[in-house]
Amino acid sequence: MNISRYRLCAQTGLTSLEEAVLGLMFEVRCNNQEPLKPSDISKYLDIAVLSRGSVYNYSIIAGILRRLELEGLVRQVTERGPWVLTDKAIRKLE
């Protein structure tokens, strides 16, 4: 079994999601729009996961935001609130 191939595929997907989230958040910031919650990001990127009937699960984006937070690129404004880019992320994206 070639596990390394699948690992590379997963890492490529994660990197693409991180770039998409950061790019969207940067564009929102540049347009002076309100900061985004995971549900907003999921809807913009069309990756909200439907579960239990009509309830949407935004855990994919929540996980990406936590990864980016560990890298110092985003922070949450308030508990259960929207997320914003850090100065570090803004410098990287400009």
C-alpha positions in Angstrom: 0.0 0.0 0.0 1.3 3.4 -1.0 0.3 5.5 2.0 2.7 8.4 1.2 0.7 9.1 -2.0 -2.5 9.5 0.0 -0.7 11.6 2.6 0.6 13.9 -0.1 -2.9 14.2 -1.6 -4.4 15.1 1.9 -1.6 17.7 2.6 -2.2 19.3 -0.9 -5.9 19.5 -0.1 -5.3 21.1 3.3 -2.9 23.6 1.8 -5.5 24.5 -0.9 -8.2 25.0 1.8 -6.0 27.2 3.9 -5.1 29.3 0.9 -8.8 29.7 0.0 -9.8 30.7 3.5 -7.0 33.2 3.8 -7.7 34.6 0.4 -11.4 35.0 1.1 -10.7 36.6 4.5 -8.2 39.0 2.9 -10.7 40.0 0.2 -13.4 40.6 2.8 -11.0 42.8 4.8 -10.0 44.8 1.7 -13.7 45.4 1.0 -14.3 46.6 4.6 -16.9 43.9 5.1 -17.7 42.4 8.5 -15.4 39.5 9.7 -16.5 36.0 8.9 -17.7 33.1 11.0 -17.0 29.5 9.9 -20.6 29.2 8.6 -20.0 32.3 6.3 -16.7 30.9 5.0 -18.3 27.5 4.3 -21.1 29.1 2.4 -18.8 31.4 0.3 -16.6 28.5 -0.6 -19.6 26.2 -1.1 -18.3 23.4 1.2 -20.9 23.4 4.0 -21.7 19.8 4.8 -25.3 18.9 5.2 -25.9 16.6 8.1 -29.0 15.5 10.1 -31.6 16.7 7.8 -31.2 20.4 7.2 -28.5 21.2 9.8 -25.2 22.3 8.3 -21.9 21.2 9.8 -19.0 23.7 9.4 -16.4 21.6 11.2 -14.1 21.5 8.1 -13.7 25.2 8.1 -13.5 25.4 11.9 -10.6 22.9 11.7 -8.8 24.9 9.1 -9.2 28.1 11.1 -7.7 26.4 14.2 -4.8 25.2 12.1 -4.3 28.8 10.8 -4.6 30.1 14.4 -1.8 27.8 15.5 0.4 29.4 12.7 -0.5 32.8 14.0 -2.4 33.8 10.8 -5.9 34.3 12.2 -7.6 35.0 15.5 -11.1 34.8 16.7 -12.6 38.1 17.7 -14.9 36.7 20.5 -15.7 33.2 21.6 -18.1 31.7 19.0 -17.6 34.9 17.0 -16.1 35.8 13.7 -12.4 35.4 12.7 -10.0 38.0 11.4 -6.5 37.9 9.9 -3.6 38.8 12.0 -0.9 41.3 11.0 1.3 38.4 10.1 -1.2 37.1 7.6 -1.9 40.5 6.2 1.8 41.1 5.5 2.0 37.6 3.9 -0.9 38.3 1.6 -0.2 41.8 0.5 
